[in-house]
Amino acid sequence: MIIQIEQYIALFFIYSFAGWLMESVSDTIRKKKFVNRGFLIGPYCPIYGAGVILITILLRKYREDILATFFMSIIICGVLEYMTSYIMEKIFKARWWDYSNRKFNINGRICLETLIPFGIAGTFITIVINPFLLKYISMVPDLVMHIFTVVFLAIYFTDMIVSLKIILNLKEMSREFKDNTIEISDKVKKIIKSKLRMYRRLVRAFPRIKENVLYNKWDEIKKKIEESKEEIANKIDTSKEEIISKIDISKKKIKKDLKKLKMNLDRKSVV
């Protein structure tokens, strides 16, 4: 049983890497510069690994029925992609991909244009690739499989925690500036400078979050900065008025004192 679970884990990482490689190469060719696709920092897209594992487990009985495997692969991949898009949007308040401009889409989360290739790939994987991979994975010594499983899961979950923290920082940036002080601008610059490299990678991988997350948060921060400037300007104006008022009072007092002093001197001179 342990070996079977470890084989599934191995398949998960193999297909996660294959999915990352396919998307990264495709985007790199299209944009003519390297694009590290995927939500995570490492070279893997878990949605591909999860999709293949679901297909492998759920369609085990239908391996001999190509038509059933094809349509059920479409359903499994479609549900997985839709739910992933929905959950990520709820967590991060941003649409990471959008098929609204494509025909036969459902809420812009999935579309027929991508589901058909998923069905073809799922069928090919179930009937041809999985048996081939599992044949060689089963030949790997138990100790090596144990080490592989522990090491890769540790790396994966560490990556997951770090990547989530980076993205959640986008939401927390605006919360850090509760006090309206002139230090806000410096804090913003410092935070953006320290995290910009990671954000830039995610923007290249998912261009939509640039407008949905980065720009929205930056707009919030700029608004806070402007509010802070206005408040500081108002405080300065108020302080100026108070100072001018105090100066006027002081002038009147000095004039009054000088007048009294002059009168006293005049009296003494008469005496």
C-alpha positions as CSV (number, residue, x, y, z in Angstrom):
1,M,0.0,0.0,0.0
2,I,2.8,2.4,0.9
3,I,4.5,1.7,-2.4
4,Q,1.3,2.4,-4.3
5,I,0.8,5.7,-2.6
6,E,4.5,6.6,-3.3
7,Q,3.9,5.7,-7.0
8,Y,1.0,8.1,-7.1
9,I,3.2,10.8,-5.5
10,A,5.8,10.1,-8.2
11,L,3.2,10.5,-10.9
12,F,1.9,13.7,-9.3
13,F,5.4,15.3,-9.5
14,I,6.2,14.0,-13.0
15,Y,3.0,15.4,-14.5
16,S,3.2,18.6,-12.4
17,F,6.6,19.2,-13.9
18,A,5.4,18.2,-17.4
19,G,2.5,20.7,-17.1
20,W,4.8,23.4,-16.0
21,L,7.3,22.7,-18.8
22,M,4.5,22.7,-21.4
23,E,3.0,26.0,-20.3
24,S,6.4,27.7,-19.7
25,V,7.7,26.7,-23.1
26,S,4.4,27.7,-24.8
27,D,4.4,31.2,-23.1
28,T,8.2,31.6,-23.6
29,I,7.8,31.1,-27.4
30,R,4.8,33.3,-27.5
31,K,6.3,36.2,-25.5
32,K,9.9,35.6,-26.8
33,K,11.2,35.7,-23.2
34,F,11.4,33.1,-20.4
35,V,8.2,32.8,-18.4
36,N,8.1,30.8,-15.2
37,R,4.5,29.6,-15.3
38,G,2.6,28.4,-12.3
39,F,1.5,29.7,-9.0
40,L,4.4,28.1,-7.1
41,I,8.1,29.2,-7.3
42,G,9.4,25.7,-8.3
43,P,9.1,24.1,-11.7
44,Y,5.7,22.4,-11.3
45,C,2.0,23.1,-11.8
46,P,0.1,21.0,-9.3
47,I,-3.2,21.3,-11.1
48,Y,-1.8,19.0,-13.8
49,G,-0.5,16.5,-11.3
50,A,-3.8,16.5,-9.4
51,G,-5.7,16.1,-12.6
52,V,-3.7,13.1,-13.7
53,I,-4.0,11.4,-10.3
54,L,-7.8,11.9,-10.3
55,I,-8.0,10.4,-13.8
56,T,-5.7,7.6,-12.9
57,I,-7.7,6.6,-9.8
58,L,-11.3,7.3,-11.1
59,L,-10.9,5.9,-14.6
60,R,-9.0,2.7,-13.7
61,K,-12.1,0.6,-14.6
62,Y,-12.5,2.3,-18.0
63,R,-9.0,1.8,-19.4
64,E,-10.4,-0.4,-22.2
65,D,-13.2,2.0,-23.2
66,I,-11.5,4.9,-25.1
67,L,-14.8,6.9,-25.6
68,A,-15.7,6.7,-21.9
69,T,-12.2,7.6,-20.8
70,F,-12.2,10.6,-23.2
71,F,-15.5,12.1,-22.0
72,M,-14.9,11.4,-18.3
73,S,-11.4,12.9,-18.6
74,I,-13.1,16.1,-19.9
75,I,-15.5,16.1,-17.0
76,I,-12.8,15.5,-14.3
77,C,-10.5,18.1,-15.7
78,G,-13.3,20.6,-16.2
79,V,-14.5,20.3,-12.6
80,L,-11.0,20.5,-11.3
81,E,-10.1,23.6,-13.3
82,Y,-13.4,25.3,-12.5
83,M,-13.1,24.6,-8.8
84,T,-9.4,25.7,-8.7
85,S,-10.2,29.0,-10.5
86,Y,-13.2,29.6,-8.1
87,I,-11.2,28.8,-4.9
88,M,-8.2,30.9,-5.9
89,E,-10.5,33.8,-6.8
90,K,-12.2,33.6,-3.4
91,I,-8.9,33.4,-1.6
92,F,-6.9,36.1,-3.5
93,K,-9.8,38.2,-4.8
94,A,-8.4,37.9,-8.3
95,R,-9.2,35.9,-11.5
96,W,-5.9,34.1,-12.4
97,W,-7.1,33.0,-15.9
98,D,-10.1,34.0,-17.9
99,Y,-11.7,32.3,-20.9
100,S,-14.5,34.8,-21.3
101,N,-13.4,35.8,-24.8
102,R,-13.5,32.1,-26.0
103,K,-16.5,30.3,-27.3
104,F,-18.4,27.7,-25.2
105,N,-17.0,28.9,-21.8
106,I,-18.6,28.6,-18.4
107,N,-18.2,31.8,-16.4
108,G,-14.8,32.3,-18.0
109,R,-13.3,29.6,-15.8
110,I,-13.3,26.7,-18.3
111,C,-13.9,26.4,-22.1
112,L,-14.4,23.7,-24.7
113,E,-11.2,24.8,-26.5
114,T,-9.1,23.6,-23.5
115,L,-11.3,20.8,-22.3
116,I,-11.1,18.8,-25.6
117,P,-7.2,18.6,-25.4
118,F,-7.6,17.6,-21.7
119,G,-9.9,14.8,-22.8
120,I,-7.4,13.6,-25.5
121,A,-4.4,13.9,-23.1
122,G,-6.4,12.1,-20.3
123,T,-7.2,9.2,-22.7
124,F,-3.6,9.0,-23.9
125,I,-2.2,9.1,-20.4
126,T,-4.6,6.5,-19.0
127,I,-4.0,4.0,-21.9
128,V,-0.4,4.6,-22.9
129,I,1.8,6.8,-20.7
130,N,0.7,5.7,-17.2
131,P,1.4,2.0,-17.8
132,F,4.8,2.9,-19.2
133,L,5.7,5.2,-16.3
134,L,4.4,2.9,-13.6
135,K,6.4,0.0,-15.1
136,Y,9.7,1.8,-14.5
137,I,8.6,3.5,-11.2
138,S,7.8,0.1,-9.8
139,M,11.4,-0.9,-10.6
140,V,12.8,1.8,-8.3
141,P,14.2,0.4,-5.0
142,D,12.0,1.0,-2.0
143,L,14.6,3.0,-0.1
144,V,15.1,5.4,-3.1
145,M,11.3,5.8,-3.4
146,H,11.0,6.6,0.4
147,I,13.8,9.2,0.1
148,F,12.3,10.7,-3.1
149,T,8.8,11.0,-1.5
150,V,10.1,12.7,1.7
151,V,12.4,15.1,0.0
152,F,10.0,16.2,-2.8
153,L,7.1,16.5,-0.5
154,A,9.2,18.7,1.9
155,I,10.3,20.9,-1.0
156,Y,6.7,21.1,-2.4
157,F,5.0,22.0,0.9
158,T,7.8,24.6,1.7
159,D,7.3,26.1,-1.7
160,M,3.5,26.1,-1.1
161,I,3.9,28.0,2.2
162,V,6.3,30.5,0.8
163,S,4.3,31.2,-2.3
164,L,1.1,31.6,-0.3
165,K,2.8,34.0,2.0
166,I,4.0,36.1,-0.9
167,I,0.6,36.4,-2.5
168,L,-1.2,37.0,0.8
169,N,1.3,39.8,1.5
170,L,-0.5,41.6,-1.4
171,K,-3.6,41.6,0.7
172,E,-1.8,42.6,3.9
173,M,0.2,45.5,2.4
174,S,-2.8,47.9,2.7
175,R,-3.4,46.7,6.3
176,E,0.0,47.6,7.4
177,F,-0.6,51.3,7.0
178,K,-3.2,52.1,9.7
179,D,-1.5,55.3,10.8
180,N,-1.6,58.3,8.5
181,T,1.9,59.5,8.6
182,I,4.5,60.7,6.1
183,E,6.4,57.4,6.6
184,I,3.8,55.5,4.5
185,S,5.6,56.3,1.2
186,D,8.9,55.0,2.6
187,K,7.2,51.8,3.9
188,V,5.5,51.2,0.6
189,K,8.7,51.6,-1.4
190,K,10.6,49.3,1.1
191,I,8.0,46.5,0.9
192,I,7.6,46.7,-2.9
193,K,11.4,46.7,-3.4
194,S,11.8,43.6,-1.2
195,K,8.9,41.6,-2.8
196,L,9.0,43.0,-6.4
197,R,11.0,40.1,-7.8
198,M,8.5,37.5,-6.7
199,Y,5.5,39.6,-7.7
200,R,7.1,40.3,-11.2
201,R,7.4,36.5,-11.7
202,L,3.7,36.0,-10.9
203,V,2.7,38.9,-13.1
204,R,4.6,37.3,-16.0
205,A,3.0,33.9,-15.3
206,F,-0.6,35.3,-14.7
207,P,-0.9,38.7,-16.4
208,R,-4.5,39.1,-15.1
209,I,-3.3,39.5,-11.5
210,K,-1.4,42.6,-12.5
211,E,-4.7,44.5,-12.9
212,N,-6.8,42.5,-10.4
213,V,-4.4,42.3,-7.4
214,L,-1.2,44.4,-7.8
215,Y,-2.9,47.5,-9.3
216,N,-5.9,47.3,-7.0
217,K,-3.6,47.1,-3.9
218,W,-1.3,49.8,-5.2
219,D,-4.3,52.0,-5.8
220,E,-5.4,51.4,-2.2
221,I,-2.0,52.3,-1.0
222,K,-1.7,55.4,-3.2
223,K,-5.1,56.5,-1.9
224,K,-3.9,56.1,1.7
225,I,-0.8,58.1,0.8
226,E,-2.9,60.9,-0.7
227,E,-5.1,60.9,2.4
228,S,-2.1,61.1,4.6
229,K,-0.7,64.0,2.6
230,E,-4.0,65.8,2.8
231,E,-4.2,65.2,6.6
232,I,-0.6,66.4,7.0
233,A,-1.3,69.5,4.9
234,N,-4.4,70.2,7.0
235,K,-2.3,69.8,10.2
236,I,0.3,72.2,8.8
237,D,-2.3,74.7,7.8
238,T,-3.9,74.5,11.3
239,S,-0.5,74.8,12.9
240,K,0.3,77.9,10.7
241,E,-3.0,79.5,11.8
242,E,-2.2,78.7,15.5
243,I,1.3,80.1,15.2
244,I,0.1,83.2,13.4
245,S,-2.5,83.7,16.0
246,K,0.0,83.3,18.8
247,I,2.4,85.7,17.1
248,D,-0.4,88.3,16.8
249,I,-1.2,87.9,20.5
250,S,2.4,88.2,21.3
251,K,2.8,91.3,19.2
252,K,-0.2,92.9,20.9
253,K,1.2,92.0,24.3
254,I,4.6,93.4,23.4
255,K,3.0,96.6,22.1
256,K,1.0,96.9,25.3
257,D,4.0,96.3,27.4
258,L,6.1,98.8,25.4
259,K,3.3,101.4,25.8
260,K,3.2,100.9,29.6
261,L,7.0,101.1,29.7
262,K,7.0,104.4,27.7
263,M,4.3,105.9,30.0
264,N,6.3,105.0,33.1
265,L,9.5,106.5,31.6
266,D,7.5,109.7,30.7
267,R,6.3,110.0,34.3
268,K,9.8,109.6,35.7
269,S,11.1,112.2,33.4
270,V,8.4,114.7,34.5
271,V,9.2,114.0,38.1
